[in-house]
Amino acid sequence: MSKPIEAASATAPEFRPIADLIKEHAREAPDRMAIVDSKTSLDYGGLNALIDRIAATLQRGGLKAGDSISICAANSASYAAIFLGALRAGVVVAPLAASVTPASFRAMLDDAEAKLLFVDETAAAMLGSPEHLPELVSIGVLGPGVPFESWLAPAGSTPSPVAVSPEMPFNIIYSSGTTGTPKGIVQSHAMRWAHVMRGADSGYGSQAVTLLATPLYSNTTLVSFFPTLAWGGCVVLMEKFNVDRYLDLAQHHRVTHTMLVPVQYQRLMASPNFGRHDLSSFHMKFCTSAPFAAALKADVLARWPGGLIEYYGMTEGGGTCILAVHEHPGKLHTVGQPGEGHDIRVIDEEGRELPRGSIGEIVGSSPAMMTGYKHQPQKTAEAEWFDSSGKRFIRTGDVGRFDEDGFMTLLDRRKDMIISGGFNIYPSDLEVVLREHPSVAEAAVAGVASELWGETPAAWVVARSGISVDADELRNWANERLGKTQRISYLTIIDELPRSAIGKILKTELRKSARLA
């Protein structure tokens, strides 16, 4: 597979703004397809011209490098072009989810200090009162605000050149907010460039076709979206994930790359239509954002052509662990080894570094690290750890340990660890046992209040399709296989686990349901 940047050289290529690379691809191969959605497609010549018009329009409206815009819309070629057009003008992008409450949406919009808000009809319910909103530009036909085509500068318009440096802010990604007010994670151009460089070994190039079915406001999506375009490939965008539609698109476009979250892999592999599609074009598949069960990794490896890579890391950056599943089939219970140039360590509750094999909080340092949380210096300080030499690390809040081969076994979120009668219980250990039962499709464990123990494990289980499960029998079966201190006190059978838009199980929602029961 061809590569537009020489990645094999001893020294990494010097920093290049991603919008500049797209201009180069447009000059070299204007007719090569760049972005495809359900309604339209853009080749590199058309994409570059549209990026220029968007950047010129932003400048015409008075936006300068360092100013910000927000986008709240479904995935589309227009959404992608607006993001890239802002980058060409040196403008920071704050992509926002339409699935939050109106109060959270307004808080994120205010925090981002957006001068413009690009929306479609999916965002209408979030807007509330028009007071104090920035100027609205409608991407969709039914969206509120000035229609995009009316806002856009005439064809052929070009922006004034902007010198983009590595330390300049690229985007602001807002945390899910499941544990409180969402925090604005400021990522620099240097951080995104590090993601592009990481893609050098994954087969991205002019022949790459990447199918994306997670939203563009998520870092999960962007870590594949930007490298694909930076290397001159084509991105196929889905507005919403659907198993059969995904498989049809993968076969039709001869897809080579994809980024999916574990629940999407689970639903694809469970589909009776999976084996009826030709997926032989796949070169590399990626997964991140949530725990990826070893049995599911093995199933993907066995039945889906091409390699499989799991990324463990945070939107905030820091250290990333990478597991090339196809190269290490004996390490499927781990999240892999630190990526090249990534320094990952384990610390105790007092912030002291622990020796290999010890269990503690994972911290990481790398070229891909957030600048900080926007307007929240205290939160930024809380997320940082410095070693004895003063080197900066990002705290993950996750608990894990390195094995003797340097592979990281992830145990749990530190905040999800259950302390019952003075014993530390890791929910993931209990979830693994529950998933071994032939009737269980999915399982989640969280701590709930207990007068006797302080906290005690509770479990929520989704049964396999068409199978009836007795909750007490399943709880007894699991407890026979668990240690005395690990035993599950409550088990509930539910139809579906509550999840975020990128597949993370919302344990806060499960705990709320336990309190209401």
Buried (B, 14 or more C-beta within 10 A) or exposed (E): BEBBBEBEEEEBEEBBBBBEBBBBBBEEBBEBBBBBBBEEBBBBBBBBBBBBBBBBBBBEBEBEBEBBBBBBBBBBBBBBBBBBBBBBBBBBBBBBBBBBEEEBBBBBBEBBBBBBBBBBBBBBEBBEEEEEBBBBBBBBEEBBBBEBEEBBBEEEBBBEEBEBEBEBBBBBBBBBBBEEBBBBBBBBBBBBBBBBBBBBBBBBBBBBBBBBBBBBBBBBBBBBBBBBBBBBBBBBBBBEBEBEBBBEBBBEBEBBBBBBBBBBBBBBBBBEEBEEBEBEBBBBBBBBBBBBBBEBBBBBBEEBEBBBBBBBBBBBBBBBBBBBBBEBEEBBBBBBBBBEBBBBBBBEEEEEBBEEEEBBBBBBBBBBBBBBBBBBEEBBEEBBBEBEEEEEBBBBBBBBBBBEEEBBBBBBBBEBBBEBEEEEBBBBBBBBBBBEBEBBBBBBBBBBEBEEBEBBBBBBBBBEEEEEBEBEEBBEBBBEEBEEBBBBBBBBBBEEBBBBBBBBBBBEBBBEBBEEE
